[in-house]
Amino acid sequence: MVSILAGSIAVPAGIWFAGQTEISLAFIGTAVLFLPLFVFIPKLMQRCMKADTNVVIDAFGKNEQVKKVFWTLFVAMAGLVIARVVDPVTAQQVVGMITGMGG
């Protein structure tokens, strides 16, 4: 299971690396990314299983800045998905407004 999780992160990164550099460097970069993920994902999962989720949800739920950032990103991404499905030109305009490069 851990190798699948680590691979689901490392393989797309390796594909991206292959587009940026030669294949041997892409393979090395992917291996360097995969191995720490393979080692640390189980430890991270153990810690997550021990965490009190209600306390974490309460802590993030009470922080107004976290709420604002979450809902801003959520609305922006939902708007982009809807605009992309309905009209690709509108999606480009939305991206331009978000990045400040048009509108």
N, C-alpha and C positions, 0 to 999 in steps of 0.2 A: 504494500500500500504506500509505503514511504517513497519507494522508487517511482511510483506512478505520479505522486504529488510533486516530487523533485523534478521529474522529467517533464511534467506539464508546464513548468516554469523554464527549465533549462533548454528544452528543444526549440520553442519559439525564439528564445534569445539566440540560440545557435544558428537558426535560420536567418535571423537578422544580422548576426555577425558575418555569416557567409556572404551576405549581400554587400557588406562593408569592407571586407578584407579577404585574403585568400583562405582556402578551405582548411589548411592546417592550423592557422591561427584561430579560425572559427571553432574548430574542434577543441583546441586547447582552452579557449575561453569558455566554451560550454562545459567542459570537464571541470574547470576551476569553479564554475558556478554550481554545477550539479553536486559535487562532493560535499561542500559545506551544507547545502540544503539537505542532502541525504543524512548527514550526521545530526543536524540541529533541528530538523522538523519533528522527530520523535520527542526530543526534549521540550520543544515548544508546545507540542500537543499535550504532553503530560502536565505542563504548567497550566495550560488552558483548562484542562479537565479539573484541576484543583481550584481554579478561580471561582469566586462567588459571583455568578453572573448578575444577580439582582443588585449587588453593590456596584458593579461596573456600569450597569444600565442606569442606575440612579445617579451615579457620578457624572456620566455624560449627559443624561437627561436634564440635570440641573444647570449645566453650563450653557448659558445663552449663546456664547460665541460658537460653540460646537453646533448648536441647533441651527444658527444662522448659516454657517458654512455648509452643513449637510443639506439643508433645504435649498440653498442657492445652487449647489452642484446638482442636486436631484432635479430641480426644475429645469436647469440648463440642459442636462442630458436628456430628460424626457422631451423637452422642446425640440432638441436636435433630432431625436429618433422620429418624432411625429412629423417634423418638417421634412426629414429625409424620405419618409414614406409618402407623404402627401405631395411635396414639391421640392426637388433637389435645389432649385434656385433659391428658395426660401431658406434652406439649410445653409447655403453659402452666406446669405445675408446675416443669419443668426450668428454664425461663426465670426463673421466680420465685426458684428456688434460686440460680441464677447471679447474678442482680442483687441478691439479698438482700432481696427483697420478698415473702417467703412461702416455702412449701415443702410 
